[in-house]
Every structure is written in structure tokens, then in C-alpha cells.
Amino acid sequence: MMNTTRAATRRFLPGSPFNAPPPPPPEVFVAQDVVTHDKYGLGRVIGVEDDIALVIEFGSRQVRIMTPCAKLTKL
């Protein structure tokens, strides 16, 4: 005769990749914020366009950057 014992139940793994935490909220930039960019370096926000883009002054250059931008960090 065969043994009729039940198989063990599956454990819940809290570190499962299927239980990923929600992404963090995007950074909010306002005028006069000091930022750094991987390509352009240190700059200052001089304009915010409805949370769609930022106008940033990097020394003598002004650049319009779309948000969110992974290369842009608020200091």
C-alpha cells in the first residue's frame, strides 16, 4: 500500500520578486533649487513647466530637461 501523507504546504516568502514595493514618488522641483546632472554638472532650476519639463541654468548654458529624469538629482 502507498503512504497517504499529505505534501507540505508552501511557505510565504516575504522577499519574493512578485511582491515588489511600489515605486517612490518623483522628486518635486521648484525654482531656485540647486541640482546636479550627470552630463551638464551643477545647475540651478530657473523655470518649471507644469511638472513636464524644467529649465535649468548650468553656468552660461540653459537646458530644458523633461521630467522625470534619472540623471538629475536635487541637492
Beta strands, then each sheet from edge to edge (+ up, - down):
strand 1: 34-37
strand 2: 41-49
strand 3: 53-58
strand 4: 61-66
strand 5: 72-74
sheet 1: 4+ 3- 2+ 1- 5+
end
